[in-house]
Structures are given as C-alpha cells and as structure tokens.
C-alpha cells in the first residue's frame, strides 16, 4: 500500500483537465414510467458497488429490481456511470443484464471512454491507436473511427519495437486473437510510414512495459516511431483513476497509475512535458453526461415526445465506493447531485471520508437504494 500512497500523492499533484436464475424484464417494458413521477434519478458506479470482477455484491441484484414494479416496468430512471470499459456499451449492457437479472440497455451504460465519440469528426479518417484490455479497437470502430489499430496490432508491424517480446510467451495468445470476430482489422497500407494522429487509452493496459515503450516512440516522434523527435500527437485517457477495487482484497493500480509511469518516462526523454486529456469521474462533465442521459430516458416513458430532454430532476443520486472519484465528482458537479458512499469497494472506513465526505455513508448498494426510496416516499 505504500506504493499506492506514493502514486496517489503524485496524481494529486499532476491531475489534468454462477448467478442463480432470475426472471429478466422484457425490453419493451423498461420505459413505462410517466415522466411526472420521476423527480429523481440514480447513477451507479459498477466496480466495488455493483460487482467485484463478475460477482454481484452488496445485494445489487435485489437493489436494482426495486427500481421496477411488479410487472417489470421501470419505476426509477437510472444509469451506470463507470470509469471502466474496454468493450462496447452494448456488450457491457448485455453482460450486466445476465449477471444482475434485469434488462439493461446500452444507453444506460456510460463508460470512461464513452466521451471519445465526440472526437470522431476530428479523427474519423486519421490513423489512431487504441490501448487497453478487452476490445479497444472495436470500441473505437463502433464509435465511427475508420482508421484505428489496437496497440497490439500496431506494435506487430515494427520488428524489435518491444525488446522484451521474446520473453513474453503469454503475448502469443494476444497476437493470435488480435482480430476480433466483431471487427475486421483496419486495412492500412504500411502503418510504419503513416503518422499516428492520436492515441486513446481506452482501458487498462495489459502490458505496461511494451505499451509505455511504444507510446513513448509514438508521442516523442510526432507519430512516426523510429524517426527524429517531433511534436506530440494528442493523448486521451478514458479516466485517471489511481486505483480501483477488484477481486483482490486490496486496491489494484489503475489507468491513472499507468499515466504517471508513462508521463514520468516521457518527460525524461522529450524536451517538452507530456500533454494529455483525461475523461471520466471525477470530471464534472461525466456527471453532466449522466444527467443528460437520464433526461433522455425519462421523457421516453411519456406519450409527449416533444418534452424529450426538457425534464429536470430535483435530486440525482451518485452511489459509489471511491471517495476521490465518485464522491469528489458529485461534490464538484453540485446540485442536484447527492452523494452516497458504500463500504464495499475502495472505501472501507467506519466514518465518512475526511477529504471527500459524502452526503451519506452506507454499508452497500442495497442500503443506498433503500434509503433513496424511503427518502422519496416510494414503497
């Protein structure tokens, strides 16, 4: 934990902008709540609140089912607001549906990299590199980027770019599976001679040593590895989380830790400091996105489509486990956000967090939902 504490100090200084069978609710029932009855909405974090790995925790399945009526109609609008990712929102929604026993739509899943969609117009036909676990290139392709390679694919074009590759037997499986069945590998003539115009860290890096080496090559040469020092292409990160709660008892290093390592090395080899843009919580823009999505969900229950996007909430609840990310973000976003901190993830303290105090601290998400429904006068 000393390492995490050291890295946490660094990131604060350099911060930038087998489940039992359950009845699934049918998709045509999910939007049926009259908009006038939805004066509030809920945003759930996933890791450490709803799941640990792929295991539901804290009574999350029961909690979510309380947001529906006995006929399976959604009573309370909600979204998942997570800094995680690595797969398309549609795939993540399907995974959550299977694990939690309620029908979740892709539009209800807001991942750390979801804002990357806003950059399609700028980089639609440019060569970009997608980094991270899962299917980072597939994610970007589905957003509309037409000339994208994963860092696995890109590195494979450069002989000896990773001097340690011969010792990484586990990378053979990655290479063998690099062409996702849901995506054809981008047809690019000689990527080695094409300038990379942007790099996107979509999800947590699987191979830090290789990825830091390749990214330093790209970013320090103006997008042409092996060439002379050049201007840095834009770098975008889906989040800047130092750590997160996985299946291991203590926190695991996240994308923010990877960024610190990359930044430290880049700044030693390049005359200019690393420039980057990070998205996700605690950036207030993530909470504005969640509010906008919830506003679009509520009017779709109604027979008055002209009201779409005009609904306002008296209260929006953020339920999270990470004080510096979930609670800090909700506090920065301000009204109408109300923050609820659970003890099932990063935070495990008896009292509220000293630096980022929440409006309410509970043991788990089931208690959080029970509190919300009681406060809002809903049985």
N, C-alpha and C positions, 0 to 999 in steps of 0.2 A: 504493500500500500504506500510505501514511501515514494515509489516511482510515480504513482498516480497523483500524490500530493504535489510532487515537484512539477509534473506536467500541468496540473491544474493551475498552479501559480503562473506558469509560462503562458498558458492560453488566456488567462485573465488579463495579462499584460499586453497581449498582441491580438486581442479579439477584433475581427472585422465585422465592415458592414455585415392411445387407443381409447377414443371417446365413446361413451355409451350412446346408443341410437336415440336420436331425438327427432321430433316432428319438425320439418322445415316449413317455414311460412312461404307460401307461393309468391312469386314476384309480382303478380297483379294486385296483391293485397297490400304491398308495402307503402303505397301512397294513398291514404284514405282519411287522414285526419284533417278536419276543417281548419283552415289557417287561423281563424279567430281563437281557437282553443290552444294554440301553440304560442304561448307568451315567452317561452324559454327553449333553449336548445343545449345539447351536450356535445362536447368534444372529448374523446377518449384517446389517451396515449395507448400504445399496444404493448411494447416490451416492458415488463415489470408491473403492468397494470392489468392487462387482459391476458397476456401469455408470458410464459418463460420458455423460450425456444418455441416448440409447438404444443406446449401443455397449457391448457387454460388454468388460471389461478384466481384466487380471491373470490370465488363464486361468480366469475364473469359471465358464464352462460346464463345462470339464473338472473343475474342483474339485467342483461340485455333483453331477456324475454319479458321483463316487467315493463318494457317500453312499448309493448304490443298489447292489444286487447285479446279477449278470449277467442276471437275469430281469426287472430293472426294479423290484424290490421295495425299498422304503426301508429302509436299514440303520440310519441315524443320524437321530434326530429333529432338525429344525432349523426356525427361523423367520427371517423378515426383520423386523428391528427398526429402523425408519427414522423420522426426523423429517419426511420428505417426505410428500406427499399431494396432495389436490385431486381425486381420483377415488375411487369406492367400492373397498373392498378386493377385491371380486370382479373388477372391471375391472383393477386393478393386478396381481392374480394371473394373469389371462389374458395381460396384456402380458408379464410375466416369463416365463411358460410359452413364449410364442412366441419371445422373444429368447434364452432360455437352453437350450431343448430338453429341459426336464424338466417334469413336471406339477406345478404349484404350486397349492395350494388357498387359497381366500380366508382360511381360518382360520390359515394360516401367515404372513399379511401383517399386521403390526402397524404402523400409521401414526401419525404425530404426533397426528392428530385422532381416532383410534380411541377414546380415553377419553371423548370427547364423548357417547358412547352412555349413559354413566352419568347424564347430566343430562336425559334425556328426561322422566322423571317430573316434574321440576321445571318444565320449559318446553314440554311436549308441545303445548299448545294456545295458547301465547303467541306474539306476533309477535317473531320473532328475525331478525337479519340475518347472512348468511354472506358472508365476504370471501375473495377469493383467486382464483388461476388455476384452470383446469380446470372442474370442475363442483361448486363448493362447496355450492350449494343442493340438488343431487341427493344429495350425500353426507349432508347433514343429514336430508333427507326419508327416505332409506333407513334411517337410524338410528331413525326414528319421530317426528321433529318434524313437526307437521302445519301449521304456520303460519310458513313460512320463505320469505324472499326473499333473493336474492343482492343484493349492494350495487349491481350494475348495474341490476337490476330496481327496487330501492328508489329509487335516485337519479333514475330516469326519471320518477317521479311528481312530482318537485319542479322546477318551472321555475326555471332560473338557479341551482340549488344549486351547480353547478360553473361558475364564471365563465370557465373556460378551455375549456369544451366545444367552442365554435365553432372552436377551433384544433386540435382532435384529430380529424383525419379518420379515423384508424385505429379510433376508438371506434364508428364507424358499423357496422363488421362485428360488433363485440361486441353492439351493440344488436340487430342483425338476427338474431343467433344465440342470443339470451339464453334462448329457450325450448328447453331441451334435449329431444331426441326421447325421452329416457328419463324425462322428468318434466314433468308439467303445471305451469304456473306457478300458484302458490298463489292461490286465489280470495279476495281480501281487499277488503272494502268500504272505499274511501278510506283507504289506508295513511297518508296525510298527517295524518289525525286520530287515528290509533291510536298508542298509546305502545309504543315498542320496549322489550321487557323484557330483552333480552340481545344481545350482539354476539359472534360467533365468528369468529376469524381462522383459517380452515381451511387455507389455503395462502398462498404468497407473493402479495402484492398486485401487480396488473398496472399499476395507475395510482395511484402514490403520492400525487400532488397531489390528485386527486379523492377518493380514499379517506380521506386524512387530513382533508380538509375535511368530508366527510360524517360521518365518525366523531366529529370534534370537535363537529359540530352535534348528533349523537345523544347523545353521552356528557355534554355540558355542559348539556343542557336536560332531562334526565330522560327522554330517549327521544322528544322531540317537537321536531324541528328547526324553527327559526324562532320558538320560544317563549322565555320567560324562563329564566334559569339555574335548574337543578334538580339533584336528586340523581343521581349517575351510575349508570346501569344496569351490571350485571356485564359484564366483558370477559374473554373466554377466548381464549388463544392455543395453537395446536397445538404450537408449540415456541418457543424463544427463541434459536435459532442466530444468531449474528452473521454468519457466512459459511458457504459450502459450496463444494465443488469441482464445477463444471460442465464444459462443453466448453472454455471459455476457459482459457488456461494458468494464470491466477491466480484466486484465490478470488472468488466473487461475493457481494454483500451478501444476507443472508437475512432471515427474519422478525424476528429479534432487532434488526437494524438498523432495520427499519420500526417496531418498537415503540419504539425510542429516539427516533426522529423524532416519532412521534405523542405520546409522553409529554412530550417537551420543549416541544412546542407547546401541548398541553393544559394543562400546568402554568403556562403564562404567561397563559392566558385564563380559567381556572377557579380559584375560591378554594381548592379542595382538590386535592391531588395525585392523579394517575391511579392507580386501583386495578385490578389485573389478576391473573389466574391463568394460569400457563403450564404446559403439559404436555410430554411428550416427554423424550428424553435431555437432560441427564444426571440428571434426576429419578429417584431410586431406584424410584419407583413404576412407571416404564416397564420396569425390569428385573424387578420382581415380576410384572408382567403377562406378560412373556415367559416367565418360569418357570412361571406358571400355565398358559399355553397349551401349553407343552411337556409339562407333566404330563398335560394332557388328551389330547395326541396319543399319548403312549406307551401308555397302557392300551388305547387303541382298537385297537392291534395284537393285543391279547390276547383269549383266549376267556373272560376273567374280568372282565366289566364292573363287578363290584362293587368292583374296585380302582381305578376311574376317579378321578383326582385325588389318589391317595394315593402315587403314585410319587415317589421322591426321587432327586436326582442327586448324584453325587459331585463332578462338575465341570460348570460351564456356561461355555462359551467365547463371549466377545464379540469379534467381528472388526470393527474399524472403522478409519477413516482420520483422525478428528478427535480429537486428544488431550483437548481441553477438553470434549468432548461424549461420545464413545464410551468413552474410557479413564477419564475422570473419573467418568462414571456407573457403570461397572463397579466402580471402586475404592470409590465410595460405597455401592454395593449390598453389597459384601463377599462373603464366602464364600457359595456355592461358585463365584463368578464369577472367571474367569481372562481377563485382557485381552490381546488381540493387536492390535498397531498395524501397519497397512500403509503403504507409501510411495507409493500410487497416487492419493492424493487431497489433502486439506488438508496432511497431514504429508509432508515430503519429506527430512527430515534423515537424516544418516548415523547419529547416535547416538540414544538414547532422548530423549523429550521431557523437558525439565528440570522443568517444573512438574507435569506429569501423566504420570509414567513408566508404561509398560506392563509387563506381565509378560514380554512377548516382542515384538520388532520384526522384521518380515519385509518382503520386497520387495512381495509381492502375496498375494491371497487363495488362490491355488493353493499357495503355500508354507505358508500358515497351515493349510490343511486337511491337507496332507501331514504337518506337524508333529503335529497333533492325532491323526491316525490312527496315526502311529508311536508317540506317547506312550501311546495307549490300547491298543496291541498289536493293531491291526486292519490286515490286509494290504490 
